[in-house]
Amino acid sequence: MLGLAHVALGIVVLIVAKFAKDFLSPYSMDQELTSKDNPAFGLAVAGYYAGIVVVYLGASRSEGLPADAGSDALLKALGVDLAWSVAGIAALAVAHWLMERFLIPGVRTSAEIIEHRNIAAGVVEGGIYLATALAFGGALSQTGGSILSSAVFLVLALVILLIFGRAYQMLAGYNVAQEIRQANFAAGIPLGLMLVALSLLLVKATSGDFVDWPTNLSYFAFDAAAGFILLMVMRWVVDLALLPSARIQEEIVRDRNVNVGLVEGVLAIAVAAIVLFRF
């Protein structure tokens, strides 16, 4: 019974998320996905829905109910899950607004997606949604904290994602914004996946026991900085050891090599996942 209730509520959350995006967007989702067959929009929406699922799983608090819990207790717990899920949907909308204006200099991902069918912007926007959802889930998984502490660490995680996203562009070895504007899919993939990898590391920084503000903030700062340095070192190792006959920036800018962008992005996520689950 409880499992079916979770599945049903998950579907409700996805429907709410669809209506929320339709309401907040100046364009029709259905039209972009079907009538216009916009692949860039498909990439962005795929990341959005993946993020919604992560939000729902992170927001779910009714899993701990005993099997013999009464219907009143079940409905109350599911109502709390729905409320947290709606809060997560709102967090994704706010993060999208923030990242669109400040992440990539001179690039509005929504305009690139709708007006130019820019798949590079589409994969970045999808990465933004998924990264935000992971940060939201990490902030909610903190034990011993409060709504205030979860909200503060979520905001901090978004700020760190923005700062490190800009830092990554400075260290990439090529003009990332220019490549995104030119619809270079090979450049969009590593940026979008790098944001997801950074967010996985921020899950480690935001989750765990809340001790006190100085302790948790110091742990957060250390984990975030160490994680970003680790990811950049990993990128250098990939360039040196795994792709010895080529250089990442040359393959991405000159050859628009999607394979290299995928390898870089996926390995960043792999390293972040190992750090998250093994440290």
N, C-alpha and C positions, 0 to 999 in steps of 0.2 A: 504493500500500500504506500509506504513512504517513498520507495523508489519510483513508483508511477507518479506520485505527486511532484517529485523533483523533476522528472522528465517533462511533465505538463507545465510546470512553472518555468522551466528553461525555454520552452517554446513560446510561452507568453512573453518572456523577457526579450526574445529575439523579435517578436512582433512589435513590442513597444519600441525597441531600438530602431526598427525600420521606420515606424511612424515618426519617431523623434528626428531621425536624419532627414526624412522628407520635409518635415516642418521647418527645420533649421537651414535647409539648403535652398538656394535660389533656382534650383533646377529639379527636374523629375528623375528620380532614381530609375523608375521603370523605363522611361524613355531612353536614358543613357545606356541601360543594360540591354535593351531589346531593339527598339526602333533604330537607334543610332549605332548599336553594336560597338560601343566605345571600350576598347580593351584597357585603356588607362583607368577608366572608371571601375572596370571589373577588378583590377588589381587593388585599387584603393578600398572598394567595398569588401573584397575578400579579407583584407586586413582588418577592416572594421568589424565584420561578423566574427572573425577569429578572436578579436579583442573582446567582443561582447560575451563570448563563451568563457573566456578567461575571467572576465569581471564576474559573471554569474557563479563560477566555481569558487572564486575568492570570496564572494559575498555570502555564499551559502553557510548558514549557521544552524540549520535544522537537522544536519546529518547526525548530530549527537543525540537526537531524541531516542528514548527507549522504544522498542518495538510495540509495547502496549500503551504508548502515549494516547491520550484521548483526542478526539477530533478537535476540541477547542484548543488544546496545546499545539496540535499540528497546524491548524489554520493560523494561529498567532505566530508560530515560528516561520511559516511560509510567507506571511505578511512582512516580517522583518527581513527575510531574504529578498523579497521583491523591492522593499524600500532601499536596501543597500545596492541592489542591482541598478535601480533607477539613478541612485547617486553616482554609480560607476559610469552610466551612460552620460550623465552630465559632465563627469570628469573628462571623458573622451572628447566631448564637444569643446570644453574649455581648452584642453591640451591642443586640439586641432587648431583652434583660433590662435593660440599662443605660438605654436611651432610654425604655422603658415606665415606669420608675420616676422618672425625673428630667427628661424633656423637657417634658412638659405638666403643670403643677401640678394635682394632684387628678384626673388622668385616667389610667386604665389602659386602653390601647388594646385589649388582648386581651379584657378584660371587656366593653368597649363593643361590640366586634365580635361576640362570641358571645352575650351576654345581650340586647343591644339592637339588633343588626344595624345598627350605626352606620356608615354609609358614609364619613362624615368621618374617623372613626378608622381605617377600612380603608385609605383612600388615604394617610394619614399613615404607617401601618405599612408599606405598600408602599414609600413613599419612603425610610423608614429602612433597609429591606433593600437597596434599590438604591444608596443613598448609601454604606452600609457596604462594599458590594462594590466600588464605585469606589475608595474609600479603600484597600481591601486590594490592588487591582490596582496602584494608584499606588505603594504602599509596596514591592511586589515588583519593580516595574520600575526601581527605583533601581540604578544601575550602580556598581560599586566598593565597595558596602556589604557587609553581612553579615546573617545571620538576626537578630542583635541589633538592628542599625540599622533593618531593615524592621519588626521588632516594635515598636520604640520609636516610629517615625514613624506606624505604624498606630494605636497607643494615643493619641498626640498628636492625630491626625486625628479620632478619635472624641470626644476631650475638646473639641476645637474645634467639632465639629459640635453637641455638646450646648450649649456656651456660646453659640455664635452662634444656635442654634435658640431658646434662651431670649431672647436679645437681640432677635431678629426679632419675637417675640411682644410684647415690651415696646414696640417701635417701630411695630407694625402699625397702631395707632390704634384698636384695639378689643380686647375681651377674647377672645383666641383660644381659651383653654381653655374658656370658657363656650360659645362657638360650637361647638366640637368636641363638648362634652357634649350640646348640643342638636341634634346630627347635621346641622349646617350644612355641606353638601358644598362650598359655595362657599368656606368658610373652610379646610376640610381640604386642598383641592387646592393652593393656593399654599404652604402650609406644607410639604406633602410634596414638591412640586417644588422649593421653595427649598432643602431639604436636599440634593436631588440636585445642584442648581446649586453649592451650597457645596462639595460633595464633588468636583465637577469642578475647581474652583479648587484644592482641596487636592491633587488629582493633580499639578498643576503644582508645588505646594509640596513634595511628597514625592518626586517622581521626579527624574530627572537624575543627575548624577555625585555620589557621596559624596566630599567633600573632607576634611572633619574635622568634629567635633561642633560647635564654635562657629560655623563658617561655615554649615553646613547648617541648624542650628537658627535662626540669624538670618534666613536666606533663608525658612525655613518661617514664622517669625513675621511677616515682612514680607508675604509672598504671601498668607497667611491673612487678616491685618488689611486689607490693601489690597483683597483680593477681596470681603470682606464689605461694606466701605464702598462699593465699586463697585456691588454688587447693590442696596444700599439707595438709592443715588443713582438707579440705573436705575428703581427702583420709583417714585421721585418724578417722574422724567421721564415714565414711563408715565401716571401720574396727571395730570400737567400737560399733556402734549402729545398723547398717543395717546387719552386718554379725557377730553377737555376739558369735556364737558358733564356729567360725573359725577365722584364721588370714590370711590376704591376701597373705603374702609371703609363708606361708605353703601350702595354696591351690594351688598357682601358681607353686611353685618349686616341692613340693612333689607329688601333685595329678594332676598337669597340668590341673587344672580346668578352662576350657574356660569360664564357666559361671561367675566366679569371675572376670576374666580379662575383660569381657564385661561390667559387672556392674560398675567396677572401671572406665573404659574408658568412658562409656556413661554418667555416673554421672558427670565426669569432664567436659564433653562438655555441659551438662545441666546447671551446675553452671556457666560456662563461658558465655553461652547464656543469662542467667538471668542477669548477671552483664552487658553484652553488651547492652541489650535492656531495662533495667530498671534503670540504673544509668547514 
